[in-house]
Amino acid sequence: MSIRAKAGFTVSVLALAGGTLSLPQTASAETGGEPDDTQIVVTAARTILPPNALPLTVEVIDKASLEQQIAISGSVTDAVATLIPSFSPTRQKLSGAGETLRGRSPLYAINGIPQSTPLRDGSRDGFTIDGFFVDRVEVIYGSNALQGIGGTGGIVNQVTVGAPQTDGLGGRMLVQGTSGDGFESDGFGGKVAGLLQYKAGRFDATVGAAYDKRGVFYDGKGRRTGINLTQGETQDSRTLSLFGRFGYALSSTGRIDLIASRYELKGDGDYVAVQGNRATGLPTSATPGTPPGKPAANRTESVALSITDTALWGGNFVSQVFFNRSRDTFGGEPTPQATFQDTLIAPVGTLFDQSQNRSRKIGGKISYERPVPGFEALTAIVGFDALWDKTEQRLIATNRVWVPPTDFRSFAPFGQLNLKLLDGKLRFAGGVRYEDVRITIDDFTTLATSNRTFVKGGSPRFSDALLNGGVIIEPWPGIRAYASYAEGFTVPDVGRVTRAINKPGIAIDTYLNIRPIVSNNREIGIEVKRGPLDGSVTYFWSTSKEGQLLVQRPDGIFDVQRQRVEIQGLELNLGVQMPIDGLKLSLGYAHLIGRSDTNNDGRVDSDLDGANISPDRLNLAASYVRGPISARVQTQLYFARTFKGLARDPRNDFGGYTLTDASLRYQTAIGGWTLSVQNLFDKQYIDYASDTTRPTDNFFYFAGRGRAFTLGWDYRF
């Protein structure tokens, strides 16, 4: 299990539905996995076994590193994308469409509650909670079914702030301001946030709020970056995020926790897009104006109740029930979209409309883990997950249905075994998760532009046993090698599939395109954690016989195509503590190759394009922490890529670019002051998504943000 914890933390694993249990012990390289004094918990792995017992690649971004990255870039998603080389560079937009981990979509979660909505993927799942309330981010690489549906690329689990540990009142606050280097009046932004925590005996409570006002962004040449009216923006927006956590200690080992959050980001709607020119290299821009309809917005509300006990009948018990709902509002275009035209309502070319995704999830999880009595070397886990998801996409200006209400139901019992041999020098791990899935769609009729096609509803049902297994060898403390196999599971974007049906005679019960996607992940890895050295190398290869690719139509809307997909990659990470106290140098590299079968002959023939895989990347960083001072300089080199194959357009080849950021912090008795700089050298560049997709769309030719400063003050009490 390769685990790289930012800022030098050692990581261990513990299952907890609430995501917030701190134990006074940890696994370390020096003790070969035996406890010592400082533990970080990886809740996404759903086991209490130490990290060297699991054949997985996991990265934990701790609170200090997360705050540092959010101050630079503004969001948890940007932080993850910056620090993890095999994660796609973000679009710096509200939409994360095309942002992948190891060439596949990751499952975003908050305390294990899924935020992703694969039935109609609005790609807003990276913006569902403010980073101020996130204690750390756990990233599990590669296809797996640890958290159920959606983890074909991995898992990005945001663990919220924990319960207070001492009686009394405490908390923290944050005030910060952001501006481009031109200090334009419309480019200023600001954020205020506060968190209060109270503990009295067995009871504890945490409440907080964060408000974030973002100005417009300017590129490296001092022009406003383009506005994506439909998919949505983080620039020119306001965000209000609320958080609450209430807990009670049932015993010395048992707890009940109620966690609730609400996140809403609304575009201000002060700007309209200005067309760029790909032929001359002029990016899309923005000018003051009022776009039609409602500005793009995102709202997510979540409630979870968990009961846990770390010593129930000699084992670890975890249970959770949750409710989550979201509304993703997509903005309107200045020119009415051709897809929405209907002559029964208005003449062609005059009908304005915009869409909204609506999703509601109800679910529950329960698991129990303990060593097998009489055979303590064997640890067993049994559990059961259930999920009900209802999703639809409506056209809100005319109250039409674009994607019919779709009900997803999943029941999934699972079991895991882990066998420890030779005093932990050798381990075998394996398990199975049995997914029983039903998708229900009533009869519906598509839009006029899809020929008003009647589609007979149905309730197709699928089941599959998802396997995982691996071997771990640790001949010396801190030196480990492992090999593993795991399967992940998701459904295709059913919304894109159903809304595109334009031929009669289709019945949901027999329609091939909504069959689930099962992807496997094979990997081998070596990790060295000794003395000043912290390094790992991982090679993986992944296959899905009926994968999912986003393929652009002439009108700019992406449809889903089912194709065989094969991906392989190499990941290198190295951190070295230097002889100078507090100085650490680090390097991260990812090389990914992905290909698909575009002509359905059973063999892959074309490279995955920029909408489906990230570029090769090298991360370089130097960090310094000593006394009240902490500083970091980081560079990301995104290498040029030529896409080859039967269906590839050379206009989508990637030119590559290099970005550098910096951060400086000084802690005083009255709080900490942080100055962060994004794009330190004010590099002018076209973002990855714009450079590799939609080669004729001059409204989708976005430059990345130029140099931007953020000055912040935070205080804890």
Rosetta blueprint (number, residue, H / E / L):
1 M L
2 S E
3 I E
4 R E
5 A E
6 K H
7 A H
8 G H
9 F L
10 T L
11 V L
12 S E
13 V E
14 L L
15 A L
16 L L
17 A L
18 G L
19 G L
20 T L
21 L L
22 S L
23 L L
24 P L
25 Q L
26 T L
27 A E
28 S L
29 A L
30 E L
31 T L
32 G L
33 G L
34 E L
35 P E
36 D L
37 D L
38 T L
39 Q L
40 I L
41 V E
42 V E
43 T H
44 A H
45 A H
46 R L
47 T L
48 I L
49 L L
50 P L
51 P H
52 N H
53 A H
54 L L
55 P L
56 L L
57 T E
58 V E
59 E E
60 V E
61 I E
62 D L
63 K H
64 A H
65 S H
66 L H
67 E H
68 Q H
69 Q H
70 I H
71 A H
72 I H
73 S H
74 G L
75 S L
76 V H
77 T H
78 D H
79 A H
80 V H
81 A H
82 T H
83 L H
84 I L
85 P L
86 S L
87 F E
88 S L
89 P L
90 T L
91 R L
92 Q L
93 K L
94 L L
95 S L
96 G L
97 A L
98 G L
99 E L
100 T L
101 L E
102 R L
103 G L
104 R E
105 S L
106 P L
107 L E
108 Y E
109 A E
110 I E
111 N L
112 G L
113 I E
114 P E
115 Q L
116 S L
117 T L
118 P H
119 L H
120 R H
121 D L
122 G L
123 S L
124 R L
125 D L
126 G L
127 F L
128 T L
129 I L
130 D L
131 G H
132 F H
133 F H
134 V E
135 D E
136 R E
137 V E
138 E E
139 V E
140 I E
141 Y E
142 G L
143 S L
144 N L
145 A L
146 L L
147 Q L
148 G L
149 I L
150 G L
151 G L
152 T L
153 G L
154 G E
155 I E
156 V E
157 N E
158 Q E
159 V E
160 T E
161 V L
162 G L
163 A L
164 P L
165 Q L
166 T L
167 D L
168 G E
169 L E
170 G E
171 G E
172 R E
173 M E
174 L E
175 V E
176 Q E
177 G E
178 T E
179 S E
180 G E
181 D L
182 G L
183 F L
184 E L
185 S H
186 D H
187 G H
188 F L
189 G E
190 G E
191 K E
192 V E
193 A E
194 G E
195 L E
196 L E
197 Q E
198 Y E
199 K E
200 A E
201 G L
202 R L
203 F E
204 D E
205 A E
206 T E
207 V E
208 G E
209 A E
210 A E
211 Y E
212 D E
213 K E
214 R E
215 G L
216 V L
217 F L
218 Y E
219 D L
220 G L
221 K L
222 G L
223 R L
224 R E
225 T L
226 G L
227 I L
228 N L
229 L L
230 T L
231 Q L
232 G L
233 E L
234 T L
235 Q L
236 D L
237 S E
238 R E
239 T E
240 L E
241 S E
242 L E
243 F E
244 G E
245 R E
246 F E
247 G E
248 Y E
249 A E
250 L L
251 S L
252 S L
253 T L
254 G E
255 R E
256 I E
257 D E
258 L E
259 I E
260 A E
261 S E
262 R E
263 Y E
264 E E
265 L E
266 K E
267 G E
268 D L
269 G L
270 D L
271 Y E
272 V E
273 A E
274 V E
275 Q L
276 G L
277 N E
278 R L
279 A L
280 T L
281 G L
282 L E
283 P L
284 T L
285 S E
286 A E
287 T E
288 P E
289 G L
290 T L
291 P L
292 P L
293 G L
294 K L
295 P L
296 A L
297 A E
298 N E
299 R E
300 T E
301 E E
302 S E
303 V E
304 A E
305 L E
306 S E
307 I E
308 T E
309 D E
310 T E
311 A E
312 L E
313 W L
314 G L
315 G E
316 N E
317 F E
318 V E
319 S E
320 Q E
321 V E
322 F E
323 F E
324 N E
325 R E
326 S E
327 R E
328 D E
329 T E
330 F L
331 G L
332 G L
333 E L
334 P L
335 T L
336 P L
337 Q L
338 A H
339 T H
340 F H
341 Q L
342 D L
343 T L
344 L L
345 I L
346 A L
347 P L
348 V L
349 G L
350 T L
351 L L
352 F L
353 D L
354 Q L
355 S E
356 Q E
357 N E
358 R E
359 S E
360 R E
361 K E
362 I E
363 G E
364 G E
365 K E
366 I E
367 S E
368 Y E
369 E E
370 R E
371 P E
372 V E
373 P L
374 G L
375 F E
376 E E
377 A E
378 L E
379 T E
380 A E
381 I E
382 V E
383 G E
384 F E
385 D E
386 A E
387 L E
388 W E
389 D E
390 K E
391 T E
392 E E
393 Q E
394 R E
395 L E
396 I L
397 A L
398 T L
399 N L
400 R E
401 V E
402 W E
403 V E
404 P E
405 P E
406 T E
407 D E
408 F E
409 R E
410 S E
411 F E
412 A E
413 P E
414 F E
415 G E
416 Q E
417 L E
418 N E
419 L E
420 K E
421 L E
422 L H
423 D H
424 G H
425 K L
426 L E
427 R E
428 F E
429 A E
430 G E
431 G E
432 V E
433 R E
434 Y E
435 E E
436 D E
437 V E
438 R E
439 I E
440 T E
441 I E
442 D L
443 D L
444 F E
445 T E
446 T L
447 L L
448 A H
449 T H
450 S H
451 N L
452 R L
453 T L
454 F E
455 V E
456 K E
457 G L
458 G E
459 S L
460 P L
461 R E
462 F E
463 S E
464 D E
465 A E
466 L E
467 L E
468 N E
469 G E
470 G E
471 V E
472 I E
473 I E
474 E E
475 P E
476 W E
477 P L
478 G L
479 I E
480 R E
481 A E
482 Y E
483 A E
484 S E
485 Y E
486 A E
487 E E
488 G E
489 F E
490 T E
491 V L
492 P L
493 D L
494 V H
495 G H
496 R H
497 V H
498 T H
499 R H
500 A L
501 I L
502 N L
503 K L
504 P L
505 G L
506 I L
507 A E
508 I H
509 D H
510 T H
511 Y L
512 L H
513 N H
514 I H
515 R L
516 P L
517 I E
518 V E
519 S E
520 N E
521 N E
522 R E
523 E E
524 I E
525 G E
526 I E
527 E E
528 V E
529 K E
530 R E
531 G L
532 P L
533 L E
534 D E
535 G E
536 S E
537 V E
538 T E
539 Y E
540 F E
541 W E
542 S E
543 T E
544 S E
545 K E
546 E E
547 G E
548 Q E
549 L E
550 L E
551 V E
552 Q E
553 R L
554 P L
555 D L
556 G L
557 I L
558 F E
559 D E
560 V E
561 Q E
562 R E
563 Q E
564 R E
565 V E
566 E E
567 I E
568 Q E
569 G E
570 L E
571 E E
572 L E
573 N E
574 L E
575 G E
576 V E
577 Q E
578 M L
579 P L
580 I L
581 D L
582 G L
583 L E
584 K E
585 L E
586 S E
587 L E
588 G E
589 Y E
590 A E
591 H E
592 L E
593 I E
594 G E
595 R E
596 S E
597 D L
598 T L
599 N L
600 N L
601 D L
602 G L
603 R L
604 V L
605 D L
606 S E
607 D E
608 L L
609 D L
610 G L
611 A L
612 N L
613 I L
614 S L
615 P L
616 D L
617 R E
618 L E
619 N E
620 L E
621 A E
622 A E
623 S E
624 Y E
625 V E
626 R E
627 G L
628 P L
629 I E
630 S E
631 A E
632 R E
633 V E
634 Q E
635 T E
636 Q E
637 L E
638 Y E
639 F L
640 A L
641 R E
642 T L
643 F L
644 K L
645 G E
646 L L
647 A L
648 R L
649 D L
650 P H
651 R H
652 N H
653 D L
654 F E
655 G L
656 G L
657 Y E
658 T E
659 L E
660 T E
661 D E
662 A E
663 S E
664 L E
665 R E
666 Y E
667 Q E
668 T E
669 A L
670 I L
671 G E
672 G E
673 W E
674 T E
675 L E
676 S E
677 V E
678 Q E
679 N L
680 L L
681 F L
682 D L
683 K L
684 Q L
685 Y L
686 I E
687 D L
688 Y H
689 A H
690 S H
691 D H
692 T H
693 T L
694 R L
695 P L
696 T L
697 D L
698 N L
699 F L
700 F L
701 Y L
702 F L
703 A E
704 G L
705 R L
706 G L
707 R L
708 A E
709 F E
710 T E
711 L E
712 G E
713 W E
714 D E
715 Y E
716 R E
717 F L
